[in-house]
């Protein structure tokens, strides 16, 4: 990892931790015996994404499992992995592998705000009439997002604060999402 990426990640994790301190210090449980019987896994939710697109000489496969830990009904912190393979026969091939850390805040039940750091490694190769071009790089994203939440599903959008159109994996800083946790 680059030195700046490590610093950015450390600052983000510190910020998320500081956001949660007031919640731990000022929240009072009304039902103390229940809190003692709840185990770690009672607060964990699993989710992620799967994607498959197959067409005429085209393949796109994505696997992205994730998990979050719910500190209470307002705050959650989680992590995820991601792998994507995209190929267009005789033209383009790409493999993307990496992970993310996400903080979720629900000010009310229907609204979910998020702060997410994503770090992925990208290997691409392009074939044209004259040459094959290979490119390998790390891509870092710092996303702020928001969405409408109904039960375990959130539909919304996120924006990459570190987006650079000349160096970024994605074509735009703005990305819609559907987030599901069970």
C-alpha positions in Angstrom: 0.0 0.0 0.0 1.1 3.5 -0.6 2.1 5.7 2.3 -0.8 8.2 1.6 -3.3 5.3 1.4 -2.3 4.0 4.8 -2.6 7.5 6.3 -6.0 8.0 4.7 -7.2 4.6 6.0 -5.9 5.3 9.5 -7.6 8.7 9.6 -10.9 7.2 8.4 -10.8 4.5 11.0 -10.0 7.0 13.7 -12.8 9.2 12.6 -15.3 6.3 12.7 -14.1 5.3 16.1 -14.5 8.9 17.4 -18.1 9.0 16.0 -19.0 5.9 18.0 -17.5 7.0 21.4 -20.5 9.3 22.3 -22.9 6.5 21.5 -21.1 4.1 23.9 -20.8 6.6 26.7 -24.3 8.0 26.7 -26.5 5.1 25.8 -28.3 3.5 28.7 -29.8 0.0 28.3 -33.2 -0.4 29.9 -33.0 -4.2 29.8 -29.6 -5.1 31.3 -30.2 -8.8 31.6 -30.8 -9.1 27.8 -27.6 -7.2 27.0 -25.7 -9.8 29.1 -27.2 -12.7 27.2 -26.6 -11.3 23.7 -23.6 -12.8 22.1 -21.2 -11.4 19.5 -22.9 -13.3 16.7 -26.3 -11.9 17.6 -25.1 -8.5 16.4 -23.5 -9.7 13.1 -25.2 -9.5 9.7 -23.9 -11.0 6.5 -24.6 -9.8 3.0 -22.8 -8.8 -0.2 -23.2 -9.0 -3.9 -23.1 -11.4 -6.7 -23.1 -10.5 -10.3 -23.1 -12.5 -13.6 -23.4 -11.2 -17.1 -22.7 -13.4 -20.0 -23.1 -12.4 -23.6 -21.7 -12.8 -27.1 -17.9 -13.1 -26.4 -18.4 -11.2 -23.1 -18.2 -12.3 -19.5 -18.6 -10.3 -16.2 -18.4 -12.1 -12.9 -18.4 -10.4 -9.5 -18.4 -11.9 -6.0 -18.4 -9.5 -3.0 -19.2 -11.0 0.4 -19.4 -8.7 3.4 -20.4 -8.6 7.1 -21.3 -5.9 9.6 -21.4 -5.7 13.3 -24.4 -3.7 14.7 -23.3 -1.8 17.8 -27.0 -0.7 18.3 -29.9 0.3 16.1 -28.0 3.4 14.8 -24.3 2.3 14.3 -22.7 -0.6 12.4 -19.2 -1.2 11.2 -18.2 -3.9 8.7 -15.8 -5.2 6.2 -16.0 -6.9 2.8 -14.0 -8.6 0.1 -14.4 -8.3 -3.6 -13.4 -10.2 -6.8 -14.4 -9.2 -10.3 -13.5 -10.7 -13.7 -14.4 -8.9 -16.9 -13.5 -10.2 -20.3 -14.4 -9.3 -23.9 -12.9 -11.9 -26.3 -9.9 -10.6 -28.3 -10.1 -7.1 -26.8 -10.1 -6.7 -23.0 -9.5 -8.6 -19.8 -9.5 -7.4 -16.2 -9.3 -8.9 -12.7 -10.0 -6.8 -9.7 -9.4 -8.1 -6.1 -9.6 -6.2 -2.8 -11.5 -5.3 0.2 -13.3 -2.5 2.1 -14.3 -1.2 5.5 -17.7 0.4 5.9 -19.3 2.4 8.7 -23.1 2.7 8.7 -25.2 5.3 10.6 -29.1 5.1 10.7 -30.3 8.4 12.2 -33.9 7.1 11.7 -35.0 3.6 10.7 -35.6 4.5 7.0 -32.4 6.4 6.3 -28.9 4.9 6.1 -25.7 7.0 5.8 -22.4 5.4 5.0 -18.7 6.1 5.0 -16.6 3.5 3.2 -12.9 2.9 2.2 -12.2 0.6 -0.7 -8.8 -0.7 -1.7 -8.6 -2.9 -4.8 -5.8 -4.2 -7.0 -6.5 -4.0 -10.8 -4.9 -6.1 -13.5 -6.0 -5.2 -17.0 -4.9 -6.1 -20.5 -6.1 -4.5 -23.8 -5.5 -6.0 -27.2 -5.8 -3.8 -30.3 -4.6 -4.2 -33.9 -1.0 -3.4 -33.2 -0.1 -4.1 -29.6 -1.1 -5.6 -26.3 -1.1 -3.2 -23.3 -1.0 -4.4 -19.7 -1.7 -2.3 -16.7 -1.6 -3.1 -13.0 -2.4 -0.6 -10.3 -4.0 -0.1 -6.9 -7.2 1.9 -6.7 -8.4 3.6 -3.5 -11.9 4.9 -3.0 -13.3 7.0 -0.1 -17.1 6.9 -0.4 -19.8 8.9 1.3 -23.3 7.6 0.7 -26.9 7.6 1.7 -30.0 5.6 1.0 -33.5 4.6 1.8 -33.7 1.5 4.1 -36.5 -1.0 4.4 -35.8 -3.9 6.7 -32.5 -5.4 5.5 -32.4 -3.7 2.1 -31.0 -0.2 1.4 -31.2 1.5 -2.0 -29.1 4.6 -2.5 -26.0 6.1 -4.0 -22.4 6.8 -3.0 -19.9 9.3 -4.1 -16.1 8.7 -4.3 -14.3 11.7 -2.7 -10.9 10.4 -4.1 -12.1 10.0 -7.7 -9.6 10.8 -10.5 -11.0 10.3 -14.0 -7.5 9.6 -15.4 -6.5 7.0 -12.7 -9.7 5.5 -11.4 -11.1 2.0 -12.0 -14.6 3.3 -12.3 -16.0 5.6 -15.0 -17.7 8.0 -12.6 -17.5 9.2 -8.9 -21.2 8.7 -8.4 -22.5 5.1 -8.0 -25.9 3.8 -7.2 -26.1 0.7 -4.9 -28.4 -1.9 -3.4 -27.1 -3.1 0.0 -28.6 -6.3 1.6 -27.7 -7.7 5.0 -29.3 -10.8 6.6 
